[in-house]
Amino acid sequence: MSNEQKCIGCGAILQSDDPNLPGYVPKSSLNKEDVICKRCFRLKHYNEIQDVDLTSDDFLTMLNALSTREGIIVNVVDVFDFQGSWINGLKRIVGNKKIILAANKMDLLPKLINKRRVQLWIEKLAKELGMKPDAVVLISAEKNHGIDELLETIASLREGKDVYVVGTTNVGKSTLINKLIESSIGEKNVITTSHFPGTTLDLIDIPLGDGTFMYDTPGIIQSHQMTHYVTDKELKVIMPKSEIKPKNYQLNEGQTLFLGGLVRVDYVQGGRRSLNCFVSNLLNIHRTKTENAQSLWERQVGDLLTPPGDQQFDFNNIKKTILSTKNVKQDIIISGLGFITVDAGAVLEVYAPSEVNVYLRPSIL
């Protein structure tokens, strides 16, 4: 295919290999004249914004192109996988622009959770990661919760300047943008696209009615999340869609939990205790003795232990992470999959695909 063949809507080079990358069109459309990609088609005909994965380098190039422009940043993060959806160096790149953290997917956390505490917890983690946001707003784009508060916060901070919405893939940024359009403008066909120097993809802009715009930027790929190592079908299993029902397991030393066939958690030391699992309600969890765990994993992956499905699971690409909760309750994070809450004084070994981040954080509960 010629590199000259580009989408007439956004300028992305057309390709028919990967629906998640810019410029995707079905093979049957490739040789037609004036072709627009799937993303632009959905934008034009359904006013629907579809996220497009961008590599870190592409994304940082695009952000650098925005760094000299006036405006404020709305950074959408996933409250369920906060650090996994964090964009490293964002504050440094955007300079002195004001930043609103929109913490999405609140609907996945148990309803009884204290929202003020979650807000303080996010502010604390953001500070540890080098950012002091100008505001934190808890939202659920899917359930339309907190959208009015976010719009009010944007209005109070933007001072007549443009708004740039940024976030990683799978944080629900496109759903949020659609809800913001619906709430703030209440009409269809208002979206246009703008080309910025140095960007590989045009930004989608939504007029705010006073000569300024809200810009939707493509989602950045976080290669350390489990979501990038499963098939589309498996993604539907591991990505929670409704309030998570925590699964509590009482474990003795020398017992193991499998999260599907993707992750193995060995409980090594700390006496009998509970492990509280916050993962998709559709994900199968299996308990066994640690001495049998490896042989069970190898025999039953894709069968008793799913996902993954029947494709080959690479046991040569597994990383062991040793974790100790020492003197405080903590969450074991498996980035892009979920977390396990463990009280103080436990030692665990977690086996997961090498690229996926596994670490401890202060418990959200």
C-alpha positions as CSV (number, residue, x, y, z in Angstrom):
1,M,0.0,0.0,0.0
2,S,1.4,3.4,-0.9
3,N,2.3,5.7,2.0
4,E,0.6,8.5,0.0
5,Q,-2.9,7.1,0.6
6,K,-4.3,9.1,3.5
7,C,-7.6,9.5,5.2
8,I,-9.2,12.7,3.8
9,G,-10.7,13.3,7.2
10,C,-7.7,13.3,9.6
11,G,-4.7,12.8,7.4
12,A,-3.7,9.4,9.0
13,I,-2.0,6.9,6.6
14,L,-4.7,4.3,5.6
15,Q,-4.1,0.7,6.7
16,S,-6.3,-2.4,7.1
17,D,-4.2,-4.4,9.6
18,D,-5.2,-3.0,13.0
19,P,-8.6,-1.5,13.9
20,N,-7.0,0.1,17.0
21,L,-4.4,2.2,15.1
22,P,-4.9,5.4,13.2
23,G,-6.2,5.2,9.6
24,Y,-8.0,1.9,9.8
25,V,-10.3,1.0,6.9
26,P,-11.6,-2.4,5.8
27,K,-9.6,-3.9,3.0
28,S,-12.5,-3.5,0.6
29,S,-12.4,0.3,0.9
30,L,-8.6,0.7,0.4
31,N,-8.7,1.3,-3.3
32,K,-11.6,3.7,-3.4
33,E,-11.3,7.4,-4.0
34,D,-11.7,9.9,-1.1
35,V,-11.6,7.3,1.6
36,I,-12.1,8.2,5.3
37,C,-11.0,6.0,8.1
38,K,-13.3,4.1,10.5
39,R,-12.7,6.7,13.2
40,C,-13.7,9.7,11.0
41,F,-16.6,7.7,9.6
42,R,-18.1,7.2,13.1
43,L,-17.3,10.8,14.0
44,K,-19.0,12.1,10.9
45,H,-22.1,9.9,10.9
46,Y,-22.7,9.2,14.5
47,N,-21.0,12.1,16.3
48,E,-19.1,9.3,18.1
49,I,-15.5,9.7,19.2
50,Q,-13.5,6.5,19.0
51,D,-10.2,6.4,20.9
52,V,-7.1,5.7,18.8
53,D,-4.0,4.2,20.4
54,L,-0.9,6.3,20.2
55,T,2.6,5.3,21.2
56,S,4.3,7.2,24.0
57,D,6.7,8.9,21.6
58,D,3.8,10.0,19.3
59,F,1.8,11.3,22.3
60,L,4.7,13.2,23.8
61,T,5.5,14.8,20.4
62,M,1.9,15.9,20.2
63,L,1.9,17.3,23.8
64,N,5.1,19.2,23.1
65,A,3.3,20.8,20.1
66,L,0.6,21.9,22.5
67,S,3.0,23.2,25.2
68,T,3.3,26.7,23.8
69,R,-0.5,27.1,23.4
70,E,-2.8,28.7,26.0
71,G,-5.2,26.4,27.7
72,I,-6.0,24.1,30.6
73,I,-5.6,20.3,30.8
74,V,-8.3,17.7,31.8
75,N,-6.3,14.6,32.6
76,V,-8.7,11.5,32.7
77,V,-7.4,8.8,35.0
78,D,-8.8,5.4,35.9
79,V,-9.6,5.3,39.6
80,F,-9.6,1.5,39.4
81,D,-6.0,1.5,38.0
82,F,-4.7,5.0,39.0
83,Q,-0.9,4.5,38.5
84,G,-1.5,2.3,35.5
85,S,-3.3,5.2,33.7
86,W,-0.8,7.9,34.8
87,I,1.1,9.8,32.1
88,N,4.7,10.2,33.3
89,G,6.1,13.7,32.9
90,L,2.7,15.3,32.0
91,K,3.2,18.2,34.4
92,R,6.7,18.9,33.0
93,I,5.5,18.8,29.4
94,V,2.4,21.0,29.8
95,G,4.3,23.6,31.9
96,N,2.3,26.0,34.0
97,K,-1.1,25.0,32.5
98,K,-3.8,24.3,35.1
99,I,-4.6,20.6,35.4
100,I,-7.9,19.0,36.4
101,L,-7.7,15.3,37.3
102,A,-11.0,13.6,36.2
103,A,-11.0,10.3,38.1
104,N,-13.2,8.1,36.0
105,K,-14.9,4.7,36.7
106,M,-16.1,5.5,40.2
107,D,-19.1,3.3,39.4
108,L,-16.8,0.2,39.6
109,L,-15.9,0.8,43.3
110,P,-18.3,-0.4,46.0
111,K,-21.1,2.1,46.6
112,L,-20.3,2.3,50.3
113,I,-16.8,3.7,49.7
114,N,-16.2,7.2,51.1
115,K,-15.8,9.5,48.1
116,R,-14.0,12.3,50.1
117,R,-11.5,9.7,51.2
118,V,-11.0,8.6,47.6
119,Q,-10.4,12.2,46.5
120,L,-7.8,12.8,49.2
121,W,-6.2,9.4,48.3
122,I,-5.9,10.6,44.6
123,E,-4.5,14.0,45.7
124,K,-1.9,12.2,47.8
125,L,-0.8,9.7,45.1
126,A,-0.7,12.5,42.5
127,K,1.6,14.5,44.8
128,E,3.9,11.5,45.2
129,L,4.0,11.2,41.4
130,G,5.0,14.9,41.1
131,M,1.8,16.7,40.4
132,K,-0.4,19.0,42.4
133,P,-3.6,19.2,40.4
134,D,-5.8,22.3,40.5
135,A,-8.9,20.2,41.1
136,V,-9.8,16.5,41.4
137,V,-13.3,15.5,40.2
138,L,-14.7,12.0,40.7
139,I,-16.8,10.9,37.8
140,S,-18.4,8.0,36.0
141,A,-18.6,8.8,32.3
142,E,-20.5,5.5,31.7
143,K,-23.2,6.3,34.3
144,N,-23.1,10.1,33.7
145,H,-22.1,10.9,37.3
146,G,-20.1,14.0,38.1
147,I,-20.3,15.3,34.6
148,D,-22.0,18.6,35.6
149,E,-19.4,19.1,38.4
150,L,-16.6,18.5,35.9
151,L,-18.1,21.1,33.5
152,E,-18.5,23.6,36.3
153,T,-14.9,23.0,37.4
154,I,-13.7,23.5,33.8
155,A,-15.7,26.7,33.5
156,S,-14.3,28.1,36.7
157,L,-10.6,27.4,35.9
158,R,-10.3,27.9,32.1
159,E,-10.6,31.7,32.1
160,G,-11.7,31.8,28.4
161,K,-8.9,29.5,27.3
162,D,-9.0,26.2,25.3
163,V,-9.4,22.9,27.0
164,Y,-7.2,19.8,26.2
165,V,-8.5,16.4,27.3
166,V,-5.7,13.8,27.7
167,G,-5.6,10.2,28.9
168,T,-4.3,6.7,28.3
169,T,-6.3,4.1,26.4
170,N,-9.1,2.3,28.2
171,V,-9.7,5.1,30.8
172,G,-13.0,6.0,29.2
173,K,-11.9,9.3,27.7
174,S,-13.9,9.1,24.5
175,T,-17.1,8.2,26.5
176,L,-16.4,11.2,28.7
177,I,-15.9,13.5,25.7
178,N,-19.2,12.4,24.2
179,K,-21.0,13.0,27.6
180,L,-19.4,16.5,27.8
181,I,-20.6,17.4,24.3
182,E,-24.1,16.1,25.2
183,S,-24.2,18.1,28.5
184,S,-22.6,21.3,27.4
185,I,-23.9,21.8,23.9
186,G,-26.8,19.4,23.6
187,E,-26.7,19.2,19.8
188,K,-25.1,16.9,17.2
189,N,-22.6,17.6,14.4
190,V,-20.6,20.2,16.3
191,I,-17.3,18.4,16.1
192,T,-14.6,19.5,13.7
193,T,-10.9,18.4,13.5
194,S,-7.8,20.6,13.7
195,H,-4.3,19.9,12.6
196,F,-1.5,20.8,14.9
197,P,2.1,21.0,13.7
198,G,4.1,17.9,14.6
199,T,1.1,15.7,15.3
200,T,0.5,12.4,13.5
201,L,-3.2,12.7,13.9
202,D,-5.6,15.6,13.9
203,L,-7.1,16.6,17.2
204,I,-10.9,16.6,17.5
205,D,-12.2,19.9,18.6
206,I,-15.6,20.9,20.1
207,P,-16.6,24.6,20.0
208,L,-17.3,26.0,23.5
209,G,-19.3,28.9,22.1
210,D,-16.9,31.8,22.8
211,G,-14.3,31.3,20.1
212,T,-12.5,28.7,22.2
213,F,-12.4,24.9,21.9
214,M,-12.2,21.6,23.8
215,Y,-9.7,19.4,22.1
216,D,-9.8,15.6,22.4
217,T,-6.3,14.0,22.1
218,P,-5.7,10.4,21.1
219,G,-5.2,7.9,23.9
220,I,-1.7,7.0,24.8
221,I,-0.8,3.3,25.0
222,Q,0.5,2.1,28.4
223,S,2.4,-1.1,27.5
224,H,2.7,-2.1,31.2
225,Q,-1.1,-2.8,31.4
226,M,-2.5,-6.3,31.1
227,T,-5.1,-5.0,28.6
228,H,-2.5,-5.0,25.9
229,Y,-1.7,-8.7,26.2
230,V,-5.1,-10.2,25.7
231,T,-7.4,-10.6,22.8
232,D,-10.5,-8.3,22.2
233,K,-12.7,-11.2,23.5
234,E,-10.6,-11.6,26.6
235,L,-10.6,-7.8,27.1
236,K,-14.4,-8.0,27.6
237,V,-13.8,-10.5,30.5
238,I,-11.0,-8.6,32.3
239,M,-12.4,-5.0,31.9
240,P,-15.0,-4.4,34.6
241,K,-18.3,-3.0,33.3
242,S,-20.3,-2.8,36.5
243,E,-19.8,-2.3,40.3
244,I,-17.2,-4.8,41.4
245,K,-18.3,-7.4,43.9
246,P,-15.1,-8.0,46.0
247,K,-14.2,-11.7,46.3
248,N,-12.7,-12.6,49.7
249,Y,-10.5,-15.7,50.1
250,Q,-9.1,-17.0,53.4
251,L,-5.6,-18.3,52.7
252,N,-3.1,-20.2,54.7
253,E,0.6,-20.0,54.0
254,G,1.5,-22.2,51.1
255,Q,-1.7,-21.5,49.2
256,T,-2.1,-19.8,45.8
257,L,-4.8,-17.8,43.9
258,F,-5.0,-17.8,40.1
259,L,-6.6,-14.8,38.5
260,G,-7.8,-16.6,35.4
261,G,-4.7,-18.1,33.8
262,L,-3.0,-14.7,33.5
263,V,-1.6,-14.2,37.1
264,R,-0.6,-16.5,39.9
265,V,-0.4,-15.1,43.5
266,D,1.4,-17.3,46.1
267,Y,0.8,-16.5,49.7
268,V,4.2,-17.2,51.4
269,Q,4.1,-15.8,55.0
270,G,1.9,-14.1,57.5
271,G,-0.4,-16.7,59.1
272,R,-4.0,-17.3,58.1
273,R,-5.5,-14.2,56.5
274,S,-8.0,-12.9,53.9
275,L,-7.1,-11.6,50.5
276,N,-9.8,-9.4,49.1
277,C,-9.8,-9.4,45.2
278,F,-11.1,-6.4,43.2
279,V,-11.3,-7.7,39.6
280,S,-13.9,-8.0,36.9
281,N,-16.9,-10.0,38.1
282,L,-16.5,-12.2,35.0
283,L,-12.9,-13.1,35.8
284,N,-12.5,-16.7,37.2
285,I,-10.4,-17.0,40.4
286,H,-9.1,-20.4,41.5
287,R,-7.4,-21.4,44.8
288,T,-5.0,-24.3,45.1
289,K,-1.9,-25.4,47.1
290,T,1.3,-23.7,46.0
291,E,3.1,-27.0,45.7
292,N,0.7,-27.9,42.9
293,A,0.4,-24.5,41.4
294,Q,2.9,-24.6,38.5
295,S,1.8,-28.0,37.2
296,L,-1.8,-26.9,37.4
297,W,-1.1,-23.7,35.6
298,E,0.7,-25.5,32.7
299,R,-2.0,-28.2,32.4
300,Q,-5.1,-26.0,32.8
301,V,-4.3,-22.7,31.2
302,G,-6.9,-21.9,28.6
303,D,-9.2,-24.5,30.2
304,L,-9.9,-24.3,34.0
305,L,-7.7,-21.2,34.1
306,T,-9.1,-18.7,31.6
307,P,-8.5,-16.1,30.2
308,P,-6.3,-16.5,28.2
309,G,-8.2,-18.7,25.8
310,D,-6.8,-21.5,23.7
311,Q,-3.9,-19.5,22.3
312,Q,-0.4,-20.3,23.4
313,F,0.5,-18.8,26.8
314,D,4.2,-17.8,27.1
315,F,5.5,-19.4,30.3
316,N,9.0,-18.2,29.3
317,N,7.9,-14.6,29.6
318,I,6.8,-14.6,33.2
319,K,8.2,-12.3,35.9
320,K,8.1,-13.0,39.7
321,T,7.6,-10.0,42.0
322,I,8.1,-10.5,45.8
323,L,5.9,-8.2,47.9
324,S,5.7,-7.5,51.6
325,T,2.8,-5.5,53.2
326,K,5.0,-4.8,56.3
327,N,3.1,-2.6,58.7
328,V,0.1,-1.2,56.8
329,K,-2.8,-2.5,54.8
330,Q,-1.9,-2.3,51.1
331,D,-3.3,-3.1,47.6
332,I,-1.4,-5.4,45.3
333,I,-1.8,-3.8,41.8
334,I,-1.7,-5.9,38.7
335,S,-1.9,-3.1,36.2
336,G,-4.9,-3.3,33.8
337,L,-6.4,-6.3,35.7
338,G,-7.3,-5.1,39.2
339,F,-6.0,-5.2,42.8
340,I,-5.9,-7.4,45.9
341,T,-6.2,-5.8,49.3
342,V,-4.0,-7.4,52.0
343,D,-3.6,-6.4,55.7
344,A,-0.2,-5.7,57.2
345,G,2.4,-8.4,57.7
346,A,2.1,-10.5,54.6
347,V,4.7,-11.8,52.1
348,L,3.5,-12.8,48.7
349,E,5.0,-13.8,45.3
350,V,3.1,-12.7,42.2
351,Y,3.8,-14.2,38.8
352,A,2.6,-12.3,35.7
353,P,3.6,-11.5,32.1
354,S,7.0,-9.7,32.2
355,E,5.7,-6.4,30.7
356,V,2.9,-6.0,33.2
357,N,3.5,-3.8,36.3
358,V,2.9,-5.4,39.7
359,Y,3.4,-3.3,42.8
360,L,2.0,-2.2,46.1
361,R,0.2,1.0,46.9
362,P,-1.6,2.4,50.0
363,S,-5.0,0.8,50.1
364,I,-7.9,2.8,48.5
365,L,-10.1,1.3,51.3
